[in-house]
Amino acid sequence: MRILVISVETFDKWNEKNRKNLVIDELTDEQFENINEQYEYGWSFDSLEEYVSAFNRDDNSCPVPSSHYIRVIS
């Protein structure tokens, strides 16, 4: 399991570049993963524990709901 992260801004850029008007829930896992790799350099967490730890530390590498989307990929 991996928790992938993309920014709202990145998603908007991807939509524009691909001439789409999708909402985040319409992305396939493959599309989400491709956006993550292309624009976010593979920003991810390898476990829920790793994500929770970053969140609780208020770590700079932790996504925030107002600016990011996350998705769990098996």
C-alpha positions in Angstrom: 0.0 0.0 0.0 1.1 3.5 -0.8 -0.5 6.8 -0.1 0.1 9.1 -3.1 -0.2 12.9 -2.9 -0.9 15.5 -5.6 -1.6 19.2 -5.2 -4.8 20.9 -6.2 -2.7 23.1 -8.5 -1.0 20.2 -10.2 -4.4 18.5 -10.8 -5.7 21.7 -12.4 -2.6 21.9 -14.6 -3.0 18.3 -15.7 -6.7 18.9 -16.5 -5.7 22.0 -18.6 -2.8 20.2 -20.4 -5.0 17.2 -21.3 -8.1 19.4 -22.2 -10.2 17.7 -19.5 -12.6 18.9 -16.9 -12.5 16.0 -14.5 -13.1 16.2 -10.8 -10.6 14.4 -8.5 -12.9 11.4 -8.0 -13.1 10.7 -11.7 -9.4 10.0 -12.0 -8.4 6.4 -12.3 -5.7 5.1 -10.0 -3.4 4.9 -13.0 -4.0 8.6 -13.9 -3.5 9.7 -10.3 -0.3 7.7 -10.1 0.9 9.2 -13.4 0.2 12.8 -12.2 2.0 12.0 -8.9 5.1 10.7 -10.8 5.2 13.4 -13.4 4.4 16.5 -11.3 5.1 15.5 -7.7 8.2 13.4 -8.1 6.5 10.4 -6.6 5.5 12.1 -3.3 4.1 9.3 -1.2 4.0 7.5 2.1 4.6 3.8 2.4 2.2 3.2 5.2 -0.6 4.8 7.1 1.7 4.9 10.1 4.2 7.0 8.2 1.5 9.4 7.1 0.1 9.8 10.6 3.5 10.3 12.0 4.2 13.1 9.5 0.8 14.6 10.2 1.3 14.6 14.0 4.7 16.2 13.7 3.1 18.9 11.4 5.9 17.9 9.0 6.4 20.0 5.9 6.1 16.8 3.8 2.5 16.2 5.0 -0.3 17.1 2.7 -3.1 19.5 3.9 -6.7 19.1 2.7 -7.0 22.7 1.4 -4.0 22.2 -1.0 -3.6 18.5 -1.7 -5.4 15.3 -2.7 -4.4 11.9 -1.5 -5.2 8.4 -2.7 -4.3 5.0 -1.4 -3.0 2.7 -4.1 -2.6 -1.0 -3.3 
